[in-house]
Amino acid sequence: MNALLNICNAVIAVFGAVYAYRTVIMVLGFFLTKKFPLTDAKHKYAVTIAARNEEAVIANLIESIRRQDYPSEYVTIFVVADNCTDKTAEIARKAGAVCYERFDKEHCTKGYALQYLYKCIEKDYGIESFEGYFVFDADNLLKKDYISRMNDAFHSGEKLITSYRNTKNPDDNFISASYALHWLRTIRFENRGRSVLGISVRIQGTGFLFASELVKNGWNYLTLTEDREFTCDAIAAGINVTYQHEAQFYDEQPVDLHTVFRQRIRWSKGHLMAFTMFFVRLWGCVFRGKTWQNKASALDFQLTNFPYGMCLIPLKILKAVLLILLAAAGTPWWSLVWIAFQTLIFEHFAVIPMGLLLFITERKRLQKIPLRRILWYSVMFCTFGIIGDITVWIAAFTRVTWKPIPHKADTSIGELERKI
């Protein structure tokens, strides 16, 4: 039994060693991020938005795009009203967007909606009529200089750029706050450090810009997590995703556990699909990439895709059982429960100080939240990781379909900025 316990500990230690390099990225990102020089050059962009029954929020997004400090003649807004049963299309057109309507109940992921939208743009305008394409969700809001700052990075020669993701409703409850902290953790401890090193960050759903050449053959990312698929394909093709810290947008986060589990199960399933789809290509890039940054990006993202939680959880359960068996003779039951708890999920509580640190470092960009709730949200941040451990196992053994996340926060960018 002791030998088996030692094996479990050794395997867990190997996982820790493999991912230890990320500590360097975290420390580097805490202090530094990549900077892009300001430019007066103007590029022509298309803003693309996939929307399903988003009548409550679509007008506010379009308003925030139209009030950008970037010249409006260089920006065209496109919306695909995907299987809508409300007034999304009507409101989008009234707000000034070019809107196409799509009805296909069989192919209903966001990827299919974007594929249809880019086909319509190709037909009516030509893909190369625009130098770059933004992708947003209907609940997003853009800070006034968002496009200008993304244009700085694009003019610097970057082909695929993501941005600073802030939250519209961080103070609704601990669920929305946990999502907000998750995005901030990605920014501060992942994107910033990777951008300094020149290795790829990851696209996360929305708030990104890419060169038109990347969709010259159409949009072909159709899985449950088209963002992960797009990132993998770009890295495998030798194109790294960079991060622009100065371009800031907001989105709405879920507030109930039913929606959270539905979304997180879809994410987990999509990430598992990306791992199997791109396993060979990413390893090929590790050995045949043109630059060390591209090779490092491929290896890093291979490790990001790897479902290490599915490997570690059984090992931790086995370790907890072995420890309980070893300690069972004359040991109080509550002590055995503590052993199991400490072995399985105690590590998630390490994010509590991280949550507090994120509230401090990002305070100038966040809405004002009372101290008592900051402390509560930081404590409850551990639930984000625990839910992730659960949903990856559910996703592995169930059939998952794409379902929209409801958005109801009827907030304009002006109202939001007054809260900061």
C-alpha positions in Angstrom: 0.0 0.0 0.0 2.9 2.4 0.8 4.5 1.5 -2.5 1.2 2.4 -4.4 1.0 5.7 -2.4 4.6 6.5 -3.4 3.7 5.9 -7.1 0.7 8.3 -6.8 2.9 10.9 -5.2 5.6 10.5 -7.9 3.1 10.8 -10.8 1.5 13.9 -9.3 5.0 15.4 -8.7 5.8 14.8 -12.4 2.7 16.7 -13.5 3.8 19.5 -11.2 7.3 19.6 -12.7 6.0 19.6 -16.3 3.9 22.7 -15.6 6.4 24.4 -13.4 7.6 26.7 -16.2 4.3 28.6 -15.9 5.5 30.0 -12.6 8.0 32.0 -14.6 5.2 33.3 -16.9 3.1 34.3 -13.9 5.9 36.2 -12.2 6.8 37.9 -15.5 3.2 38.8 -16.3 2.7 40.3 -12.8 5.2 43.1 -13.6 5.3 43.3 -17.4 3.2 43.2 -20.6 4.0 43.7 -24.3 3.6 47.3 -25.5 2.7 48.5 -29.0 3.6 52.0 -30.4 0.8 54.4 -31.1 0.1 54.9 -34.8 -1.9 57.4 -36.9 -2.3 54.8 -39.7 -5.8 53.7 -40.3 -6.8 50.2 -41.4 -10.3 49.1 -42.6 -12.1 46.7 -40.3 -15.3 44.6 -40.2 -16.8 44.0 -36.8 -18.6 40.6 -36.8 -21.2 39.6 -34.2 -23.1 36.4 -33.8 -26.4 36.9 -31.9 -29.2 34.6 -30.9 -32.2 36.3 -29.2 -30.1 39.2 -28.0 -32.6 42.0 -28.3 -31.8 43.2 -24.7 -28.1 43.9 -25.4 -27.3 44.2 -29.1 -28.1 47.9 -29.4 -25.8 48.8 -26.6 -22.9 46.9 -28.2 -23.4 48.6 -31.5 -23.7 52.0 -29.8 -20.3 51.4 -28.1 -18.8 50.5 -31.5 -20.2 53.6 -33.2 -18.9 55.9 -30.4 -15.3 54.8 -30.9 -12.7 57.4 -31.3 -11.6 55.5 -34.5 -13.0 57.0 -37.7 -16.3 55.4 -38.5 -15.7 55.3 -42.2 -13.1 52.6 -41.5 -15.5 50.4 -39.6 -18.4 48.3 -40.8 -20.6 46.4 -38.3 -22.0 43.0 -39.3 -24.5 41.0 -37.3 -25.8 37.5 -38.0 -29.1 37.0 -36.2 -28.9 33.2 -35.8 -32.1 31.3 -35.3 -33.7 34.3 -33.6 -37.3 34.4 -32.5 -37.2 38.0 -31.1 -36.4 41.4 -32.5 -32.6 41.1 -32.6 -32.3 41.6 -36.4 -34.7 44.6 -36.4 -32.9 46.3 -33.5 -29.4 45.6 -35.1 -30.5 47.2 -38.4 -32.0 50.2 -36.6 -28.8 50.7 -34.6 -26.8 50.9 -37.9 -25.5 47.4 -38.5 -25.7 45.2 -41.6 -27.7 42.3 -40.5 -28.1 38.8 -42.0 -30.6 36.3 -40.7 -29.9 32.6 -40.5 -32.2 29.7 -39.8 -30.7 26.3 -39.3 -31.7 24.3 -36.3 -29.4 21.4 -37.1 -26.1 23.4 -37.2 -26.5 25.8 -34.4 -23.1 26.5 -32.8 -21.6 30.0 -32.9 -19.0 28.6 -35.4 -21.7 27.9 -37.9 -23.3 31.3 -37.4 -19.9 33.0 -38.1 -19.3 30.7 -41.1 -22.6 31.9 -42.6 -21.8 35.5 -41.8 -18.4 35.4 -43.5 -19.9 33.8 -46.6 -22.4 36.7 -46.8 -19.6 39.2 -46.4 -17.6 37.4 -49.1 -20.6 37.5 -51.5 -21.7 41.1 -50.9 -18.4 42.8 -50.1 -15.4 40.5 -50.7 -13.4 39.2 -47.7 -10.4 41.3 -48.7 -12.4 44.5 -48.7 -11.5 44.6 -45.0 -8.0 44.3 -43.7 -9.0 42.8 -40.4 -12.0 41.3 -38.6 -13.2 41.8 -35.1 -15.3 39.1 -33.3 -17.6 40.0 -30.5 -20.5 38.5 -28.6 -23.7 40.5 -28.5 -23.4 41.2 -24.7 -20.0 42.9 -25.1 -19.3 46.6 -24.7 -16.2 48.4 -25.9 -14.2 51.1 -24.2 -14.0 54.3 -26.4 -10.4 53.7 -27.6 -10.7 49.9 -28.0 -10.4 49.8 -31.8 -7.6 52.5 -31.8 -5.5 50.4 -29.4 -6.2 47.2 -31.3 -5.2 49.1 -34.5 -1.9 49.9 -32.9 -1.1 46.2 -32.5 -2.5 45.3 -35.9 -0.3 48.0 -37.6 2.7 46.6 -35.8 2.3 43.5 -37.9 0.3 41.2 -35.6 -2.2 39.0 -37.4 -4.2 37.6 -34.4 -4.8 39.8 -31.3 -6.8 39.4 -28.2 -7.6 42.0 -25.6 -8.4 42.9 -21.9 -11.6 41.2 -20.9 -13.5 43.1 -18.1 -16.8 42.3 -16.6 -20.2 44.1 -16.7 -21.6 42.5 -13.6 -18.8 41.4 -11.2 -20.8 42.3 -8.1 -24.0 40.4 -8.9 -23.0 37.4 -6.8 -20.0 35.1 -6.2 -20.7 33.3 -9.5 -20.3 36.3 -11.7 -17.4 37.5 -9.5 -15.6 34.1 -10.0 -15.9 34.5 -13.7 -14.5 38.0 -13.5 -11.6 36.8 -11.5 -11.0 33.9 -13.9 -10.6 36.3 -16.8 -8.4 38.7 -14.8 -6.2 35.7 -13.8 -5.8 34.8 -17.4 -4.8 38.4 -18.2 -2.5 39.0 -15.4 -0.8 35.6 -15.0 -1.0 34.1 -18.5 -1.5 36.6 -21.3 0.9 39.3 -20.1 3.9 37.1 -19.5 3.4 35.2 -22.7 3.1 38.4 -24.7 6.5 39.6 -23.3 8.1 36.3 -24.2 6.6 36.3 -27.7 4.7 33.0 -27.3 1.1 32.6 -28.1 -1.8 33.4 -25.7 -5.2 32.0 -26.4 -8.4 33.4 -27.8 -11.2 33.1 -25.3 -14.5 33.4 -27.0 -14.7 37.0 -27.9 -12.9 40.3 -28.1 -10.3 39.5 -30.7 -9.0 40.7 -34.1 -7.5 38.8 -37.0 -6.1 39.6 -40.4 -8.4 38.9 -43.4 -6.0 36.4 -44.8 -6.9 34.0 -42.0 -10.4 33.7 -43.4 -9.6 33.9 -47.2 -11.0 30.4 -47.4 -13.9 31.1 -45.1 -14.5 30.5 -41.4 -14.1 26.7 -40.7 -14.1 26.5 -36.9 -17.4 24.8 -36.1 -16.8 22.8 -32.8 -18.4 23.6 -29.4 -15.4 25.9 -28.7 -14.5 27.5 -32.0 -12.1 29.9 -30.2 -9.9 27.0 -29.0 -10.1 25.4 -32.4 -9.1 28.7 -34.1 -6.2 29.2 -31.7 -4.9 25.7 -32.3 -5.1 26.0 -36.0 -3.3 29.4 -36.0 -0.4 28.1 -33.8 -0.1 24.9 -35.9 0.1 27.2 -39.0 2.9 29.3 -37.4 0.8 32.2 -36.3 0.9 33.2 -32.7 -1.9 35.0 -30.9 -0.7 38.2 -29.2 -2.2 40.3 -26.4 -3.0 44.0 -26.3 -3.3 45.1 -22.7 -4.5 48.6 -23.6 -7.7 47.5 -25.5 -10.5 46.9 -23.0 -14.0 45.5 -23.5 -16.7 44.2 -21.1 -19.0 41.2 -21.2 -21.8 39.8 -19.0 -21.2 36.8 -16.8 -23.6 34.0 -15.7 -25.2 34.3 -12.2 -26.8 30.9 -11.6 -25.2 27.4 -11.3 -27.5 25.8 -13.9 -26.1 28.1 -16.6 -22.5 27.8 -15.2 -22.6 24.0 -15.5 -24.1 24.1 -18.9 -21.5 26.5 -20.2 -18.5 24.8 -18.4 -19.5 21.3 -19.7 -19.6 22.7 -23.2 -16.1 24.3 -22.7 -14.7 21.1 -21.4 -16.1 19.0 -24.2 -14.8 21.5 -26.8 -11.3 21.5 -25.2 -11.3 17.7 -25.3 -12.2 17.8 -29.0 -9.4 20.3 -29.6 -6.9 18.1 -27.9 -7.7 15.1 -30.1 -8.1 17.2 -33.3 -4.8 19.0 -33.0 -2.6 16.6 -31.0 -0.5 15.5 -34.1 -0.3 18.9 -35.7 0.8 20.7 -32.6 3.5 18.1 -31.9 4.6 18.5 -35.5 4.9 22.3 -34.9 7.0 21.6 -31.7 9.6 19.9 -33.9 9.2 21.8 -37.2 8.2 25.3 -36.2 10.0 28.1 -37.9 10.9 30.0 -34.8 11.5 29.1 -31.2 8.5 31.2 -30.1 6.3 29.1 -32.4 7.7 25.9 -31.2 7.3 27.0 -27.6 3.7 28.1 -28.3 2.8 24.7 -29.8 4.3 22.9 -26.8 2.6 25.3 -24.3 -0.7 24.9 -26.0 -0.4 21.2 -26.2 -0.1 21.2 -22.4 -3.0 23.6 -22.2 -5.2 21.2 -24.2 -4.0 18.2 -22.3 -6.8 17.0 -19.9 -4.5 16.8 -17.0 -7.5 17.1 -14.6 -8.8 13.7 -15.9 -5.5 12.2 -15.0 -4.9 13.9 -11.6 -8.4 13.4 -10.2 -8.3 9.6 -10.2 -4.8 9.7 -8.7 -5.9 12.0 -6.0 -8.9 9.8 -5.2 -6.7 6.8 -5.0 -4.2 8.7 -2.8 -7.1 9.8 -0.5 -8.3 6.2 -0.2 -4.8 4.9 0.5 -4.2 7.6 3.2 -7.6 6.8 4.8 -6.9 3.1 4.9 -3.4 3.7 6.4 -4.9 6.0 9.0 -8.2 4.1 9.7 -7.2 2.1 12.7 -8.4 4.1 15.7 -8.7 7.3 13.8 -11.8 9.5 14.3 -14.2 9.7 11.3 -13.8 13.5 11.0 -10.0 13.0 10.7 -10.6 10.7 7.8 -13.0 13.1 6.1 -10.3 15.8 6.5 -7.7 13.6 4.9 -10.0 13.1 1.9 -10.9 16.8 1.6 -7.3 17.9 1.9 -6.1 15.5 -0.7 -8.8 16.1 -3.3 -9.7 19.8 -3.2 -7.7 21.7 -0.6 -5.3 22.9 -3.4 -8.2 25.0 -4.8 -8.1 27.2 -1.8 -4.7 28.5 -2.9 -6.6 30.8 -5.3 -8.1 32.8 -2.4 -5.0 35.0 -2.0 -4.8 35.2 -5.8 -8.3 36.6 -5.9 -7.4 39.3 -3.4 -4.3 40.1 -5.3 -6.3 40.5 -8.6 -8.8 42.8 -6.9 -5.8 45.0 -5.8 -3.8 44.9 -9.1 -6.8 45.5 -11.4 -8.6 48.0 -9.1 -8.3 50.9 -11.4 -10.2 49.1 -14.1 -12.8 47.4 -12.0 -16.2 48.6 -10.7 -16.2 49.7 -7.0 -17.0 46.7 -4.8 -17.3 46.9 -1.0 -14.4 45.3 0.9 -16.6 42.7 2.7 -17.8 41.4 -0.7 -14.3 41.4 -2.1 -13.3 39.1 0.7 -16.3 36.9 0.1 -15.7 36.7 -3.7 -12.0 35.9 -3.1 -12.9 33.0 -0.8 -15.5 31.6 -3.2 -13.2 31.9 -6.2 -12.1 28.3 -5.5 -15.5 27.1 -6.7 -14.5 27.9 -10.3 -11.7 25.3 -10.3 -13.8 22.7 -8.4 -16.6 23.1 -11.0 -14.0 22.7 -13.8 -12.8 19.4 -12.3 -16.4 18.1 -12.2 -17.4 19.3 -15.7 -14.5 17.8 -17.5 -15.6 14.3 -16.3 -19.2 15.0 -17.2 -18.1 16.2 -20.7 -16.0 13.2 -21.3 -18.8 10.7 -21.0 -21.9 12.6 -22.2 -23.2 14.1 -25.4 -23.0 17.8 -25.3 -24.9 20.3 -27.5 -24.4 24.0 -27.9 -27.0 26.2 -26.1 -27.0 30.0 -25.9 -26.3 31.8 -22.6 -29.0 34.3 -21.8 -28.0 38.0 -21.5 -30.2 40.5 -19.7 -27.9 43.3 -18.5 -29.3 46.3 -20.4 -26.3 48.6 -19.6 -24.7 51.1 -21.9 -21.0 51.8 -22.0 -21.6 55.2 -20.6 -23.5 53.8 -17.6 -20.8 51.2 -17.0 -17.8 53.6 -17.1 -19.5 55.8 -14.5 -19.4 52.9 -12.1 -15.6 52.8 -12.3 
